């Protein structure tokens, strides 16, 4: 292989890589709130989502909705055959609802039609000095449905920003897992036109008594 | 707070000495706080524990027992004092019975004390590789005798690395066991790494070797201290961990330009600031400068029984009276470099974000991550073997010579004692799955023996040198640029790299050029589990003078010790290798 071919090959790869650097994962457009317990931001979807944002909900309504969600991690086959008996766990603790709901309300008000409200809840990790226990996901509304997806559920993630590329022990955050979500009462947890699981939240809010959050 | 403000008010309004009163108040506050703390401990009836990812309050005493005791005290079966004593004893028992440690798996097996004062993390790293090489006929003759020569025998004779065209090999490229964690406090970290592996062209089967053993104090963000055997913070691609590379193997130029020139690891101490806190990071290190597990007492020059006379082969030379060429084979090992150390400095500026040292934008950065850096290292008095007209070598330490050859600096062998002044610049950019990284290196090589090395004397009796090396060793330089892109974020990355390397700036036709293209599939979406396939095209020029391998060969005056007159590069040729590496890695 002569020099010219070798150099041109490298140059073309570099150029193609640079040009192709477009978004293929949702990306943050606005940070609504961030502290040591909770972070909420607005993320832009990679494909047009046509959500009904901005949406007006109260923190009490958001908490009432989220309180009734539970989940179970979707196992890979063949473990899936044996994991169905595992009872679902509530997604949020009461104090987490107090922390996250007001900021989710704000995020849903600030989000556009192709944006979603992304949240992260932090707790102390097993090694408190280096890791955090993270529950994260996102919420979006496309009338008459509300969508919730959980990416991390009490997952150990490095708390230091420099840890993913730390030379002695690179600790890249794990890939988000797939969780099966459940909602009580189950009659409001339906399948939308696209086949996605969604909550008929208006109907649910009509039937339930929304209690004020107790900070 | 009310008490404190009342105290302050009292201090102001009183005629008593303010300082005395203030001290008294402080003592009261401290005493009160202590008493409150003691009360708080006594009143504790349980604790928060983490269970299945949730924090729940667990009573120290079994609820059924507590219910019975409560009823008993209400009914008067036991007195309140008895009740209190039993509850306290029960709590103490529960406290003593609970395990004082916890164990869990999270990217390694973790063992920690409950107060997090001690953490042990055990990790393993395995890398299995299949390599298929296709080499041109020049690998059969002349082969590579200059950059990566093989050194065999007691004297470490130079051997050319030759082979037939095709090679198919399986290789356990990396097999590591890591013990890390912290002691006493999370700010006193330790790291021990064992390796039992073999390089692709190793001369011996792998044995377990200590790669890293250091402690790392992070008490002061501005002054972190790392002491022990560790990677030298010098060259960006060498600082990076082997688990987070875009390619199956580093390119030759990256390995050649380490701080010491011998290895990427060394024994010493590095001070640095915390990258998490500061955008501009400094690293300053002092080391032995002789690679892992070694120090300068292991290096020496040969000296004849007469002080100041070079040792070596009988009949070697040239010898200047009063040195006698009959003083032979009863040499001393003269240590002249034991006061020398290697000094290394590096500056890194995270211009945007924190791109870190891991290769590729695995984190899929939402905003551009960019850093630039520069480094400099001074490693004096490396004895690459003296030029005493034997075979261009003397009894210089074989470990040092072999390390130079292993890292591609074989052309520097045989040139006596060398000082290395190495420096370089680097940069990296990451954004939305795209990465671009490059480095430029320069190594200034200062020979202590300024004149041309003597290759032969007139005769055994006339020790006047009449045969010299035709050219002198120059400096070394090189660079590379690498780019990658995640075709599927966090899952599939394509990468390409071009490397250029001039191992001797005084020689012509010695350039080494390398093109690598790699495809990496990350099974778990992290660096921990991956399959890589890499294609490499390497061109290596074999021209240029290398002592003991090129004409004129060193000629001893005594015929029996003659090295002959046919050099290893008698037949010219450029080495070309095409290689495909398929590699599976797991870091668990």
Interface residues (C-beta under 8 A of the other chain):
Chain A: X1 X3 X6 X7 X9 X10 X13 X14 X16 X17 X18 X20 X21 X22 X23 X24 X25 X27 X28 X89 X93 X123 X126 X127 X128 X129 X130 X131 X133 X153 X154 X156 X160 X161 X162 X164 X165 X166 X167 X168 X169 X170 X171 X172 X173 X174 X175
Chain B: X50 X52 X53 X54 X55 X102 X104 X106 X107 X110 X112 X116 X119 X121 X123 X178 X180 X182 X186 X187 X191 X212 X231 X239 X240 X241 X243 X244 X275 X276 X354 X355 X356 X357 X358 X362 X363 X364 X366 X431 X432 X433 X434 X436 X481 X483 X484 X485 X488 X489 X490 X494 X496 X497 X498 X513 X515 X517 X524 X525 X526 X527 X528 X537 X539
